[in-house]
Amino acid sequence: MKKMIAKVLAAVALLTGCAQPPRVGDSKVLALPESRIEQLIVVYRDLKLRTASSYRFGSTLGPSNAPADTGFDEFGKVLVGEVEAVFAGRQVAVQKVLLLLESQPLPLDAAVPILVLAPVGGRIHSSTMSTAATYTFTAQLLDPVRRQVLWQGKVDTNTWIGQDFVMKNFEKTTYDAVLARKFLQVIATKLSEDGLIR
């Protein structure tokens, strides 16, 4: 019995570690503004990606091992609804939040910096037990007045939806409002650490 409990606890520890919070990597300050930014426009580029996929437990994709919906296709719409609250916590007033398609131009006639967020790649791994989705986003802070890129970075995200033979669906993380807030918070924190916002 003790061995069985130990195995279940080990499985829970392993599987709950599958979904990590968003993290910023490869970030750098390219130019500093004259003072810390107090106003901002945020743009999410709603790009359709070709996503690498892999499947296990069967050579054909059927209902038993089809990837679970992680909510990625709606992430942009969810994210724009969280922007103002996150940046208000950093004393940054968001003038405008835009959800733009790839073909739509950026508002480069603006008088305040623009934070542009866009997905650039992803991978989905699906089995009969779980679906794991990872996506990488770029983040760029632009100064449209000086025509400069002030800061840039990459944000790695992942979600996990799984079933266990003992506890069905005991973990489910998706591209929802909770993840959107965490995503924006790690960006705002990094911008603050790099001296661009409070």
C-alpha positions in Angstrom: 0.0 0.0 0.0 2.8 2.4 0.9 4.5 1.7 -2.5 1.2 2.5 -4.3 0.8 5.8 -2.4 4.4 6.7 -3.2 3.8 6.0 -6.9 0.7 8.1 -7.0 2.4 11.0 -5.2 5.4 10.8 -7.6 3.0 10.8 -10.6 1.2 13.9 -9.2 4.5 15.7 -8.6 5.6 14.9 -12.1 2.4 15.9 -13.9 1.8 19.0 -11.9 5.3 20.2 -13.0 4.3 19.9 -16.6 2.7 23.4 -16.8 5.2 26.1 -15.9 4.5 29.8 -15.5 5.4 32.1 -18.4 9.1 33.2 -18.4 10.9 36.0 -20.3 14.2 35.0 -22.0 16.7 36.6 -24.4 15.6 40.1 -23.3 17.7 43.2 -23.8 17.4 47.0 -23.5 18.4 48.5 -26.9 17.7 52.2 -25.9 16.5 53.9 -22.8 13.7 56.5 -23.0 14.3 60.0 -21.4 12.3 59.0 -18.4 10.4 55.9 -17.2 7.3 55.2 -19.3 4.0 56.3 -17.8 1.8 55.8 -20.9 1.6 52.9 -23.3 -0.2 51.4 -26.2 -0.3 47.6 -26.3 -0.8 45.6 -29.5 -1.3 41.9 -29.7 -0.7 40.5 -33.2 -3.2 37.7 -33.8 -1.1 35.5 -36.0 -2.1 32.0 -37.2 0.8 29.7 -36.7 1.9 26.5 -38.3 2.3 24.4 -35.1 4.5 21.3 -34.9 2.5 18.4 -33.5 3.3 14.9 -32.3 1.1 12.1 -31.2 1.6 8.8 -29.4 -0.4 5.6 -28.8 -1.6 5.0 -32.4 -0.6 6.0 -35.9 -3.9 7.6 -36.7 -5.5 10.6 -34.9 -8.9 9.7 -33.5 -11.2 10.9 -30.7 -9.1 9.1 -28.1 -5.9 10.9 -28.8 -7.0 14.2 -30.5 -5.3 17.2 -28.9 -7.4 18.9 -26.2 -8.3 22.5 -26.9 -5.8 24.6 -24.9 -7.6 27.9 -25.8 -4.6 29.3 -27.7 -6.7 30.5 -30.7 -8.6 32.8 -28.4 -5.6 33.9 -26.3 -5.3 37.3 -28.0 -8.9 38.3 -27.2 -8.5 37.1 -23.6 -5.1 38.9 -23.2 -6.3 42.3 -24.3 -8.9 42.3 -21.6 -6.2 41.9 -18.9 -3.7 44.6 -20.1 -5.0 47.7 -18.3 -5.2 46.1 -14.8 -1.7 44.6 -15.0 0.0 47.8 -16.1 -2.0 49.9 -13.7 -0.2 48.0 -11.0 3.0 49.4 -12.4 1.6 53.0 -12.6 1.5 52.8 -16.4 -1.7 54.2 -18.1 -2.7 52.1 -21.1 -4.0 54.5 -23.7 -5.2 51.8 -26.1 -5.2 48.1 -26.5 -5.3 46.7 -30.0 -5.8 43.2 -31.4 -4.4 43.3 -34.9 -4.1 40.8 -37.7 -0.8 40.3 -39.5 -1.8 42.5 -42.4 -3.0 45.5 -40.2 -0.4 48.3 -39.6 0.9 49.3 -36.2 -0.2 52.8 -35.0 3.2 54.3 -35.6 1.8 57.8 -35.6 1.3 57.5 -31.8 3.1 59.8 -29.4 3.6 57.1 -26.7 5.6 53.8 -26.7 4.0 50.7 -28.2 4.4 47.3 -26.7 3.9 44.7 -29.5 3.2 41.1 -28.5 3.1 38.3 -31.1 3.3 34.5 -31.1 6.2 33.2 -33.2 6.1 29.4 -32.8 4.5 26.5 -31.0 4.4 22.8 -30.4 1.6 20.4 -29.4 2.3 17.0 -28.0 -0.8 14.8 -27.6 -1.3 11.3 -26.2 -4.2 9.3 -24.9 -3.4 10.7 -21.5 -2.6 14.3 -22.0 -2.1 17.3 -24.3 0.8 19.7 -23.8 1.1 22.9 -25.8 4.0 25.3 -25.7 4.2 28.6 -27.5 6.9 31.3 -27.8 6.0 34.9 -28.1 8.1 38.0 -29.0 7.7 41.2 -27.1 9.0 44.5 -28.5 8.7 48.0 -26.9 8.8 50.6 -29.7 9.3 54.3 -29.5 7.3 55.6 -32.6 8.5 59.2 -32.1 12.2 58.3 -32.3 11.6 55.3 -34.5 13.6 53.0 -32.1 13.2 49.6 -30.6 13.7 50.3 -26.8 13.4 46.7 -25.6 12.8 43.2 -26.8 12.4 39.7 -25.4 10.9 36.3 -25.8 8.2 34.8 -23.6 7.9 31.0 -23.3 4.6 29.6 -22.2 3.2 26.1 -21.8 -0.1 24.5 -20.9 -1.1 21.0 -20.0 -4.4 19.1 -19.9 -4.2 15.6 -18.7 -6.1 12.6 -17.3 -4.8 10.2 -14.8 -6.3 6.7 -14.3 -6.9 7.5 -10.6 -7.9 11.2 -10.7 -9.5 12.3 -14.0 -8.5 15.8 -15.2 -6.8 16.6 -12.0 -4.8 19.3 -13.8 -5.9 21.7 -16.6 -4.0 24.8 -17.5 -5.1 26.6 -20.6 -4.5 29.9 -22.4 -7.1 31.7 -20.3 -7.4 34.9 -18.3 -5.2 33.5 -15.5 -2.4 32.7 -17.9 -2.8 36.0 -19.7 -2.3 37.9 -16.4 0.8 35.9 -15.6 2.1 36.5 -19.1 1.6 40.2 -18.8 3.0 40.3 -15.3 6.3 38.7 -16.3 6.7 41.2 -19.1 5.8 44.2 -16.8 8.2 42.9 -14.1 11.1 42.6 -16.7 10.4 46.1 -18.1 10.5 47.4 -14.5 13.8 45.5 -13.7 15.3 47.0 -16.9 14.4 50.5 -15.9 11.7 51.2 -18.5 8.6 51.4 -16.2 8.1 51.6 -12.5 
